[in-house]
Amino acid sequence: MLDKIKQTASYITEKTDFTPEFGIVLGSGLGGLVNEIEILHALPYTSIPNFPVSTVKGHGGKLILGMLGGKKVIALQGRFHFYEGYSMQEVTFPIRVFQALGIKKLLLSNAAGGMNPKFHVGDIVFINDHINLMPSNPLIGKNHDELGPRFPDMSEPYDPQMIAVAKQIADKHQFRSHIGVYAAVSGPCFETPAEYRYIRTIGSDLVGMSTVPEVIAARHGGTPCFAVSIVTDLGGFETAQKVSHEEVLEVATAAEKKLTTIIKEMLAQL
Ligand code: HPA
């Protein structure tokens, strides 16, 4: 794995001669942030050695390098999900490559089900903690001490300073936003009413099928993380509510502009 990470990072450096400061992972329907990036290089995943290939509708499948908010960024347009059949090592491989390229901070976005009764569809939620309900963890197996410790501390999974900056930007623009806990499930089924109730009961405000593996790998390597969800549905746990991928993409796309504004302004301040 270490050789693969180094090989991929060297390929990107040779190809682009670019040293990114910030890593960005763009989730379902949020890939439009890429339109705001002054793109210097766009590498299709298929052209990058050792990179997995994205399979889900709504995911562009390109590695973007360029400027956003005056900062040098590297962005994954389309992430790799555990439910697609990738191993946890594959899901988090791009994060390891970002770290090898020297990123200082990681920013992630996703679409999520909202279970806090205060949430509305289309709201923005800054994640301040998570619960890993996925059946695995990217750090299972031999630990590579070069990447991080065997038993990493997870007392501050999300950087409070980045949350504070993002909240202040959202408030300034009068975007409805909250701070909350995200539970990660494997998917690909949306939850049953009893599952939504369970996930809410154990302390989550949001539920989704991504982000947590990437944050675990990032924190293992000491990279500060920021993650934001768009609430795309309200997990019907009192009355059953149908949820569809099309609806999730539609709401996420509608909220894209707000998220783009926040991330761009955040980067300018970081
Ligand atoms: N559950 C899980 N993942 C999701 C949901 C949900 O309700 N909405 C968007 N991603």
Boltz pocket constraint, residues with backbone or C-beta under 6 A from the ligand:
constraints:
  - pocket:
      binder: B
      contacts: [[A, 111], [A, 112], [A, 113], [A, 114], [A, 189], [A, 190], [A, 191], [A, 207], [A, 208], [A, 209], [A, 232], [A, 233], [A, 235], [A, 243], [A, 248]]
      max_distance: 6.0
